[in-house]
């Protein structure tokens, strides 16, 4: 997943599967370095 704050790709340990308001699937996780919320849209 890509962290916008760190501006680099990071490996996350426990991504959570979520459904956005428009019904699309996404993965949600926290950046291990800066603890910012990260999303990967379209991943199931």
C-alpha positions as CSV (number, residue, x, y, z in Angstrom):
1,X,0.0,0.0,0.0
2,X,1.1,3.6,-0.6
3,X,1.4,6.1,2.2
4,X,0.7,9.6,1.1
5,X,2.4,11.2,4.0
6,X,5.7,9.2,3.7
7,X,5.5,9.2,-0.1
8,X,6.5,5.6,-0.4
9,X,5.1,2.1,-0.6
10,X,4.8,0.2,2.7
11,X,4.1,-3.3,3.7
12,X,1.3,-3.6,6.2
13,X,0.6,-6.5,8.6
14,X,-3.2,-6.5,9.2
15,X,-5.2,-4.8,6.4
16,X,-8.9,-4.7,7.0
17,X,-11.4,-5.4,4.2
18,X,-14.0,-2.6,4.1
19,X,-16.8,-1.4,1.7
20,X,-16.9,2.3,0.8
21,X,-20.0,4.4,0.7
22,X,-20.3,3.8,-3.1
23,X,-20.2,0.1,-2.7
24,X,-16.6,-0.5,-3.9
25,X,-14.3,-2.8,-1.9
26,X,-11.1,-1.5,-0.4
27,X,-8.4,-2.4,2.1
28,X,-7.8,-0.1,5.1
29,X,-4.6,-0.1,7.2
30,X,-2.3,2.1,9.2
31,X,1.2,3.1,8.1
32,X,3.8,1.4,10.4
33,X,6.0,4.5,10.3
34,X,3.8,7.5,10.7
35,X,0.4,5.8,11.8
36,X,-1.5,7.5,9.0
37,X,-4.6,5.8,7.6
38,X,-3.9,4.1,4.2
39,X,-6.4,2.8,1.7
40,X,-6.1,0.6,-1.4
41,X,-9.3,1.1,-3.4
42,X,-10.6,-1.8,-5.5
43,X,-8.7,-4.5,-3.6
44,X,-10.8,-7.4,-2.3
